[in-house]
Amino acid sequence: MNLKTIALIAIMSGLGNVIGLFGLPIPTPFAWGRIELHFSQLPPLLVAIAVGPIPGAITGFLSLILETAKLGNPLVPFGNAILAGVAGLAARRLRPIIAGLVGEIVETPYLWVSMIFWVGYILQVPLPAIIAFTSIVNAKAFIEVAISGLIIEIILSRSQIRDALAKLR
């Protein structure tokens, strides 16, 4: 990894954190949990798809530091790293939107296990409530990733941007 790639990771991680501050709240009946539609996974997915899975995974982990502090669940960044890393691998053969959805499919078991552990074991929330809550979170994540993948396809359709990012591989 060269200095330019490290700088890109730092900038895109910061951008992911800033984007995460501007979530659109999704109303739920859960007093103990907050769900927001946000696109903090867009920067790590762009890095993963355009530059590679390792820089994408690192960006994914670092781009959710503020969201992790808001949620109080320290397991969240690992899921974003899985999402971006797998999407970066899948992007070698698939379009960005499909690669992102493959990443989300692979991340889904981690999402469920981490939510059951954190919300159930740590917060002592009953399992039926965790299942309902996590189902909403998981569906929301697929929507965010699909929209992010579409935006990335549009961004990478510009040859200047695609070529500049390819030089960082």
C-alpha positions in Angstrom: 0.0 0.0 0.0 1.5 3.3 -1.0 1.1 6.8 0.6 -1.7 7.8 -1.9 -3.8 4.8 -1.0 -3.3 5.4 2.7 -4.4 9.1 2.2 -7.4 7.9 0.2 -8.4 5.5 3.0 -8.1 8.3 5.6 -10.1 10.8 3.5 -12.8 8.3 2.6 -13.0 7.0 6.2 -13.6 10.6 7.4 -16.2 11.1 4.7 -18.0 7.9 5.8 -18.1 9.2 9.4 -19.4 12.5 8.3 -22.1 11.0 6.1 -23.1 8.7 9.0 -24.0 11.8 11.0 -26.8 12.7 8.6 -29.0 9.7 8.9 -32.7 9.7 8.2 -34.5 8.2 11.3 -36.7 5.2 10.6 -39.5 5.1 13.2 -39.6 1.8 15.2 -41.5 0.7 18.3 -38.2 -0.1 20.0 -37.3 2.3 22.8 -33.8 0.7 23.2 -32.7 0.9 19.5 -32.4 3.6 16.9 -32.4 2.9 13.2 -31.3 5.4 10.6 -31.0 5.3 6.8 -27.6 6.6 6.0 -24.9 6.0 3.3 -21.7 5.8 5.4 -20.9 2.6 3.5 -20.7 4.4 0.2 -17.1 5.6 0.6 -15.7 2.2 1.7 -17.6 0.4 -1.1 -16.2 2.9 -3.6 -12.7 2.3 -2.3 -13.2 -1.5 -2.3 -14.7 -1.6 -5.8 -12.3 0.9 -7.4 -9.0 0.2 -5.5 -9.3 -3.2 -3.9 -10.8 -5.3 -1.1 -8.1 -4.6 1.6 -8.2 -0.8 1.3 -12.0 -1.1 1.1 -12.2 -3.2 4.3 -9.9 -0.9 6.2 -12.0 2.1 5.1 -15.1 0.2 6.0 -13.9 -0.4 9.5 -12.7 3.2 10.0 -15.8 4.9 8.4 -18.1 3.8 11.2 -16.2 5.0 14.2 -18.7 7.9 15.0 -21.7 5.6 14.3 -20.2 3.1 16.6 -20.0 5.7 19.3 -23.6 6.8 18.7 -24.9 3.2 18.9 -22.6 2.0 21.6 -22.0 -1.4 19.8 -18.3 -1.9 19.2 -19.0 -4.8 16.8 -20.5 -2.6 14.0 -17.2 -1.6 12.2 -16.3 -5.3 11.7 -19.5 -5.8 9.7 -18.8 -2.9 7.5 -15.2 -4.2 6.9 -16.7 -7.5 5.8 -19.2 -5.8 3.5 -16.5 -3.7 1.8 -13.9 -6.4 1.6 -16.2 -9.0 0.0 -17.7 -6.3 -2.3 -14.1 -5.5 -3.4 -13.4 -9.2 -4.2 -16.8 -9.6 -6.0 -16.1 -6.4 -8.0 -13.4 -8.2 -9.9 -16.1 -10.1 -11.8 -19.4 -8.2 -11.1 -20.8 -4.8 -11.6 -20.6 -2.5 -8.5 -24.3 -2.8 -7.5 -24.1 -6.6 -7.6 -20.8 -6.7 -5.9 -22.2 -4.5 -3.1 -25.2 -6.8 -2.7 -22.9 -9.9 -2.6 -20.9 -8.1 0.2 -24.2 -7.5 2.1 -25.3 -11.1 1.7 -21.9 -12.3 3.2 -22.1 -9.7 6.0 -25.7 -10.7 6.9 -24.8 -13.7 9.2 -22.3 -11.5 11.1 -24.9 -8.8 11.4 -27.3 -11.3 13.0 -24.8 -12.9 15.3 -23.4 -9.6 16.5 -26.9 -8.1 17.1 -28.1 -11.2 19.0 -25.0 -11.1 21.1 -24.9 -7.3 21.7 -28.6 -6.5 22.0 -29.5 -9.8 23.6 -26.6 -10.6 25.9 -25.3 -7.1 26.7 -28.6 -5.1 26.6 -30.8 -8.1 27.8 -33.4 -7.6 25.1 -35.7 -10.6 24.5 -35.0 -12.6 21.4 -38.4 -11.9 19.6 -37.7 -8.1 19.8 -34.1 -8.7 18.6 -35.4 -10.6 15.6 -37.8 -7.9 14.6 -35.3 -5.1 15.1 -32.5 -6.9 13.2 -34.9 -7.8 10.3 -35.5 -4.0 9.9 -31.8 -3.2 10.1 -30.9 -6.0 7.6 -33.5 -4.8 5.1 -32.4 -1.2 5.5 -28.8 -2.3 4.9 -29.7 -4.0 1.6 -31.5 -0.8 0.4 -28.5 1.4 1.4 -26.0 -0.9 -0.4 -28.1 -1.1 -3.5 -28.4 2.7 -3.7 -24.7 3.0 -2.9 -23.8 0.5 -5.7 -25.9 2.5 -8.2 -24.2 5.7 -7.2 -20.8 4.0 -7.5 -21.7 2.7 -11.0 -22.5 6.3 -12.0 -19.2 7.7 -10.4 -17.1 5.0 -12.1 -18.7 5.6 -15.5 -16.6 8.7 -15.7 -13.3 7.5 -17.2 -11.2 10.2 -15.5 -12.4 9.1 -12.0 -12.1 5.4 -12.8 -8.6 5.8 -14.2 -7.4 8.0 -11.3 -8.6 5.4 -8.7 -7.2 2.5 -10.7 -3.7 4.1 -10.3 -4.0 3.5 -6.6 -4.2 -0.3 -6.9 
